[in-house]
Amino acid sequence: MIEGSRTRLGTALRNGAIDIAIVTGETQLQHTKSMSLWSERLLAVLPDGHRLAANEIVHWTDLKGEALLLSQRGSRT
């Protein structure tokens, strides 16, 4: 698994260095086929005083080095 910009991931995908790229946003990468994985909003829940808690927007790269807990169940349960 690698992390990179949309451009870097698109290039790696077209060159065969990776098999799948998961990217955010609605713009399709050139010369690729895409499909939507989900349409629900994704929330980052942080404790008061966390270095990112005051940010209005949190990017995936901001979460690098953070422990992430994901639910086993779907978001509707």
N, C-alpha and C positions, 0 to 999 in steps of 0.2 A: 504494500500500500504506500503510495506517495502523495504528497500534498504539493500543490503548485497553483499558479495563476491559470485562468481559463485558457489563455494563449498557450502556455506551456503544456497543459494537459491535452489541448486539442492537437498540438504538434506531436506529442508522444502517442496519442491515439492513432493519428494518421500514419505515423512511422512504424507502428506495430510494437512500440516499446511497452504499451499498456493495452489491455483488452477492453476496459470500461472506464469511463470518466464520469464521476458524479459531480455536477456543477449546479450552482444556483442561478436564478434568473430565467428569463423567458427567451432570450436570444439563442438560437441554435448555433452550434459551432459549424464553421464552414466544412463542406465535404464530409459530413457525418449524418447519421440517422439518430434521432433522439426520441425519447418517450418520457412522459411525466411519471415520477415515482409516487408522488403524493401531492395533494392540494391543500392540506391543512397547515395552519400556521404553526411554526416551531418556536417554542419559548425557551429562553435560558433563564432559569430560576437561580438567583444568587442571594447569599445572606447579606444583611445590612453590613456595611463596612468593607465588602469585597472590592477589590481594585476596579472591577468593571461595573459595579452596581449603579454608579451615577451616569453611565453611558446610556444615551437614548438608543443607539444602535450598537450591536455587538456583532463583529464579523467572525467567521469561522477561525480565521488566523489569530484572533484575540484569545481564543480558547486553547491555543497550543500550550501544553504543559499542565492543563487543568484536568482534574479527575472528572469524568463524565459518567453520570448514572442514567441509564435508559430503562424505560418501563418494558417489561415482558409483554404486557398487554397492549392492545390498540388504544388509541387516544380517547375512544368513546366509552371506556369502562372505568 
